[in-house]
Amino acid sequence: MGSPERHRYRISLVERPPRTLVDPPFLIRHPIPEDRDRLAELMLDSYIGTIDYEGEGIEEAQAEVMDYLGAGPNLEGSWVVEDGDLLLAAALISTLEEGPLVGYVMTRAAAKGQGVAATLLEKCIQSLTEQGWEKVDAFITSGNTASERLFARAGAKRID
């Protein structure tokens, strides 16, 4: 049995009408490199039990976050939700040669289903639009229903 298929989705930032945001009652800010350990812990918490979880531990999550931070992060286009010492959610954007990519949308298990990821994705879209980008892509694992719905509501179309 192989790994699940991943598909490329695209949101056109020029064709999409702006949307009104309602911020959750937590601090929303851009991530900073010093968030790396909290991002790794959030990543692990958010992926356990999902189709994208493959038995990784905290060391693998830390390595994944370090790879993100070392490979063209767009921190001004990315957002995190902070509640005290915890990060509740994050949407992390990378800038690649072909344009921005939503690398991760993570929500702590206890905060899922409250619209936090949708708010963060909308904030990313607004930031990328303000930066002058015309599109943003994402790769979503086939069968990751929550991500498929989240991106469909944001106007994403599968392009592969």
LUMMINU-414605 format. One record per residue (C-alpha): y, x, z; residue in one letter; residue number from 1. Coordinates in pm, 1 decimal, decimal comma. Each point is the difference from the previous one (the first is absolute). Layout:
<recs>
<rec Y="Y" X="X" Z="Z" r="A" k="NUM"/>
...
</recs>
This chain:
<recs>
<rec Y="0,0" X="0,0" Z="0,0" r="M" k="1"/>
<rec Y="334,3" X="150,5" Z="-107,2" r="G" k="2"/>
<rec Y="345,6" X="-36,3" Z="141,1" r="S" k="3"/>
<rec Y="180,3" X="-328,1" Z="-66,9" r="P" k="4"/>
<rec Y="220,4" X="-9,5" Z="-309,4" r="E" k="5"/>
<rec Y="373,1" X="48,5" Z="35,3" r="R" k="6"/>
<rec Y="247,7" X="-165,3" Z="-233,9" r="H" k="7"/>
<rec Y="357,3" X="89,5" Z="-86,7" r="R" k="8"/>
<rec Y="262,2" X="-267,0" Z="67,0" r="Y" k="9"/>
<rec Y="366,3" X="8,8" Z="-99,5" r="R" k="10"/>
<rec Y="309,5" X="-175,1" Z="128,1" r="I" k="11"/>
<rec Y="286,6" X="-9,6" Z="-248,0" r="S" k="12"/>
<rec Y="316,1" X="58,0" Z="199,6" r="L" k="13"/>
<rec Y="230,0" X="-103,5" Z="-284,5" r="V" k="14"/>
<rec Y="-166,0" X="-335,2" Z="-78,3" r="E" k="15"/>
<rec Y="-51,3" X="-105,8" Z="360,3" r="R" k="16"/>
<rec Y="270,0" X="-212,0" Z="164,9" r="P" k="17"/>
<rec Y="125,1" X="130,3" Z="338,0" r="P" k="18"/>
<rec Y="-153,0" X="-162,2" Z="304,8" r="R" k="19"/>
<rec Y="149,4" X="-75,3" Z="339,5" r="T" k="20"/>
<rec Y="-157,7" X="188,9" Z="287,8" r="L" k="21"/>
<rec Y="-49,3" X="-107,1" Z="357,9" r="V" k="22"/>
<rec Y="-57,1" X="304,4" Z="215,8" r="D" k="23"/>
<rec Y="-260,7" X="-24,5" Z="275,0" r="P" k="24"/>
<rec Y="121,1" X="38,4" Z="358,3" r="P" k="25"/>
<rec Y="-86,9" X="372,5" Z="0,8" r="F" k="26"/>
<rec Y="178,6" X="314,7" Z="-106,6" r="L" k="27"/>
<rec Y="-34,2" X="60,8" Z="-375,5" r="I" k="28"/>
<rec Y="94,3" X="346,4" Z="-119,2" r="R" k="29"/>
<rec Y="-87,1" X="268,0" Z="-250,2" r="H" k="30"/>
<rec Y="-287,6" X="227,0" Z="103,1" r="P" k="31"/>
<rec Y="67,8" X="360,5" Z="93,9" r="I" k="32"/>
<rec Y="-238,1" X="299,8" Z="-11,0" r="P" k="33"/>
<rec Y="-21,9" X="-8,9" Z="381,7" r="E" k="34"/>
<rec Y="-181,4" X="-336,4" Z="-33,9" r="D" k="35"/>
<rec Y="-309,1" X="176,0" Z="-139,5" r="R" k="36"/>
<rec Y="-225,5" X="-44,1" Z="306,5" r="D" k="37"/>
<rec Y="105,4" X="-361,9" Z="51,8" r="R" k="38"/>
<rec Y="-48,8" X="-70,5" Z="-372,4" r="L" k="39"/>
<rec Y="-352,0" X="146,7" Z="18,1" r="A" k="40"/>
<rec Y="-85,4" X="-214,8" Z="302,0" r="E" k="41"/>
<rec Y="143,5" X="-307,9" Z="-175,4" r="L" k="42"/>
<rec Y="-196,8" X="82,4" Z="-315,6" r="M" k="43"/>
<rec Y="-325,5" X="18,9" Z="190,6" r="L" k="44"/>
<rec Y="69,3" X="-320,7" Z="194,3" r="D" k="45"/>
<rec Y="97,6" X="-192,2" Z="-313,1" r="S" k="46"/>
<rec Y="-290,2" X="110,5" Z="-222,2" r="Y" k="47"/>
<rec Y="-295,2" X="-34,0" Z="242,0" r="I" k="48"/>
<rec Y="-208,7" X="-298,6" Z="-104,8" r="G" k="49"/>
<rec Y="160,3" X="-33,4" Z="-344,8" r="T" k="50"/>
<rec Y="-146,6" X="62,6" Z="-343,6" r="I" k="51"/>
<rec Y="196,0" X="327,9" Z="-16,8" r="D" k="52"/>
<rec Y="-148,6" X="141,9" Z="321,1" r="Y" k="53"/>
<rec Y="-270,7" X="259,2" Z="-60,9" r="E" k="54"/>
<rec Y="-67,9" X="122,7" Z="353,6" r="G" k="55"/>
<rec Y="296,4" X="234,4" Z="26,9" r="E" k="56"/>
<rec Y="121,4" X="119,9" Z="337,5" r="G" k="57"/>
<rec Y="338,9" X="107,9" Z="130,0" r="I" k="58"/>
<rec Y="-30,4" X="347,4" Z="-155,7" r="E" k="59"/>
<rec Y="-42,4" X="-149,1" Z="-348,2" r="E" k="60"/>
<rec Y="289,9" X="-238,7" Z="59,9" r="A" k="61"/>
<rec Y="218,8" X="291,6" Z="112,2" r="Q" k="62"/>
<rec Y="-96,8" X="196,4" Z="-313,6" r="A" k="63"/>
<rec Y="79,9" X="-304,0" Z="-217,8" r="E" k="64"/>
<rec Y="345,2" X="-35,9" Z="158,0" r="V" k="65"/>
<rec Y="66,4" X="373,5" Z="-38,9" r="M" k="66"/>
<rec Y="-101,1" X="-25,0" Z="-368,5" r="D" k="67"/>
<rec Y="243,9" X="-288,9" Z="-44,4" r="Y" k="68"/>
<rec Y="283,5" X="185,9" Z="171,7" r="L" k="69"/>
<rec Y="-67,4" X="311,1" Z="-208,3" r="G" k="70"/>
<rec Y="-23,5" X="-166,6" Z="-341,2" r="A" k="71"/>
<rec Y="327,0" X="-165,3" Z="-98,0" r="G" k="72"/>
<rec Y="60,9" X="-262,4" Z="266,8" r="P" k="73"/>
<rec Y="291,2" X="-234,8" Z="-65,0" r="N" k="74"/>
<rec Y="99,7" X="-43,9" Z="362,8" r="L" k="75"/>
<rec Y="319,7" X="-188,3" Z="-91,7" r="E" k="76"/>
<rec Y="-213,3" X="-253,2" Z="-187,8" r="G" k="77"/>
<rec Y="-260,3" X="-24,3" Z="276,6" r="S" k="78"/>
<rec Y="18,8" X="-204,3" Z="319,5" r="W" k="79"/>
<rec Y="-170,9" X="-23,4" Z="339,3" r="V" k="80"/>
<rec Y="8,3" X="-261,8" Z="274,3" r="V" k="81"/>
<rec Y="23,8" X="147,6" Z="346,2" r="E" k="82"/>
<rec Y="-68,7" X="-172,7" Z="330,2" r="D" k="83"/>
<rec Y="60,7" X="242,1" Z="284,8" r="G" k="84"/>
<rec Y="-231,8" X="296,6" Z="-42,7" r="D" k="85"/>
<rec Y="-215,9" X="-175,7" Z="-259,1" r="L" k="86"/>
<rec Y="40,6" X="-34,3" Z="-372,4" r="L" k="87"/>
<rec Y="-109,6" X="-355,9" Z="-81,5" r="L" k="88"/>
<rec Y="11,9" X="37,9" Z="-376,9" r="A" k="89"/>
<rec Y="105,6" X="229,2" Z="-281,7" r="A" k="90"/>
<rec Y="53,3" X="-15,3" Z="-374,9" r="A" k="91"/>
<rec Y="10,1" X="350,4" Z="-142,8" r="L" k="92"/>
<rec Y="130,6" X="84,1" Z="-345,5" r="I" k="93"/>
<rec Y="-67,9" X="317,4" Z="-197,5" r="S" k="94"/>
<rec Y="205,0" X="108,1" Z="-298,1" r="T" k="95"/>
<rec Y="-222,9" X="128,1" Z="-276,9" r="L" k="96"/>
<rec Y="90,2" X="125,4" Z="-346,0" r="E" k="97"/>
<rec Y="-47,9" X="-349,4" Z="-145,4" r="E" k="98"/>
<rec Y="198,4" X="-165,7" Z="276,9" r="G" k="99"/>
<rec Y="-43,8" X="-144,0" Z="349,1" r="P" k="100"/>
<rec Y="-339,9" X="-96,5" Z="139,1" r="L" k="101"/>
<rec Y="-76,0" X="-211,1" Z="306,7" r="V" k="102"/>
<rec Y="-247,4" X="239,7" Z="157,8" r="G" k="103"/>
<rec Y="-68,8" X="-189,8" Z="320,3" r="Y" k="104"/>
<rec Y="70,6" X="-336,7" Z="156,1" r="V" k="105"/>
<rec Y="-137,5" X="4,9" Z="352,6" r="M" k="106"/>
<rec Y="19,6" X="-257,6" Z="275,8" r="T" k="107"/>
<rec Y="-146,1" X="46,0" Z="345,8" r="R" k="108"/>
<rec Y="-294,7" X="-237,5" Z="43,8" r="A" k="109"/>
<rec Y="174,0" X="-193,7" Z="279,4" r="A" k="110"/>
<rec Y="307,2" X="-61,6" Z="-221,3" r="A" k="111"/>
<rec Y="-178,2" X="-112,4" Z="-319,4" r="K" k="112"/>
<rec Y="73,3" X="-342,8" Z="-142,1" r="G" k="113"/>
<rec Y="358,0" X="-12,4" Z="132,0" r="Q" k="114"/>
<rec Y="181,5" X="88,1" Z="-323,3" r="G" k="115"/>
<rec Y="92,6" X="351,3" Z="109,2" r="V" k="116"/>
<rec Y="-159,1" X="168,1" Z="-304,2" r="A" k="117"/>
<rec Y="175,9" X="-244,5" Z="-234,5" r="A" k="118"/>
<rec Y="334,7" X="80,5" Z="161,2" r="T" k="119"/>
<rec Y="-59,1" X="374,6" Z="-30,4" r="L" k="120"/>
<rec Y="-108,9" X="-27,6" Z="-363,2" r="L" k="121"/>
<rec Y="315,0" X="-200,2" Z="-77,4" r="E" k="122"/>
<rec Y="212,7" X="264,3" Z="171,7" r="K" k="123"/>
<rec Y="-171,3" X="268,3" Z="-210,4" r="C" k="124"/>
<rec Y="70,8" X="-199,7" Z="-315,3" r="I" k="125"/>
<rec Y="366,5" X="-37,0" Z="96,2" r="Q" k="126"/>
<rec Y="30,9" X="371,7" Z="76,4" r="S" k="127"/>
<rec Y="-165,2" X="102,5" Z="-326,3" r="L" k="128"/>
<rec Y="222,5" X="-239,4" Z="-194,5" r="T" k="129"/>
<rec Y="307,1" X="152,2" Z="169,2" r="E" k="130"/>
<rec Y="-131,2" X="345,7" Z="-95,0" r="Q" k="131"/>
<rec Y="1,0" X="-111,9" Z="-365,2" r="G" k="132"/>
<rec Y="-373,4" X="-27,2" Z="-61,1" r="W" k="133"/>
<rec Y="-123,5" X="-263,2" Z="-247,2" r="E" k="134"/>
<rec Y="-357,8" X="-35,2" Z="124,7" r="K" k="135"/>
<rec Y="-232,3" X="85,7" Z="285,3" r="V" k="136"/>
<rec Y="-377,3" X="31,4" Z="-24,9" r="D" k="137"/>
<rec Y="-284,3" X="-28,9" Z="250,2" r="A" k="138"/>
<rec Y="-375,4" X="52,0" Z="-9,9" r="F" k="139"/>
<rec Y="-196,1" X="-274,5" Z="173,8" r="I" k="140"/>
<rec Y="-370,8" X="-0,1" Z="72,2" r="T" k="141"/>
<rec Y="-178,7" X="-287,5" Z="-171,1" r="S" k="142"/>
<rec Y="-89,1" X="-250,3" Z="270,8" r="G" k="143"/>
<rec Y="284,6" X="94,8" Z="233,7" r="N" k="144"/>
<rec Y="112,1" X="-360,5" Z="3,2" r="T" k="145"/>
<rec Y="285,6" X="49,8" Z="247,0" r="A" k="146"/>
<rec Y="158,9" X="271,4" Z="-216,2" r="S" k="147"/>
<rec Y="-64,4" X="-190,6" Z="-321,1" r="E" k="148"/>
<rec Y="179,9" X="-305,1" Z="145,7" r="R" k="149"/>
<rec Y="282,9" X="208,2" Z="148,3" r="L" k="150"/>
<rec Y="75,0" X="167,4" Z="-331,6" r="F" k="151"/>
<rec Y="-43,0" X="-319,8" Z="-203,7" r="A" k="152"/>
<rec Y="259,0" X="-173,7" Z="221,3" r="R" k="153"/>
<rec Y="232,6" X="295,9" Z="-64,8" r="A" k="154"/>
<rec Y="-36,6" X="-51,2" Z="-374,5" r="G" k="155"/>
<rec Y="-253,5" X="273,4" Z="-79,8" r="A" k="156"/>
<rec Y="-212,1" X="-24,9" Z="-311,8" r="K" k="157"/>
<rec Y="-326,4" X="186,7" Z="-55,0" r="R" k="158"/>
<rec Y="54,0" X="240,4" Z="-290,2" r="I" k="159"/>
<rec Y="-337,7" X="170,5" Z="-46,1" r="D" k="160"/>
</recs>
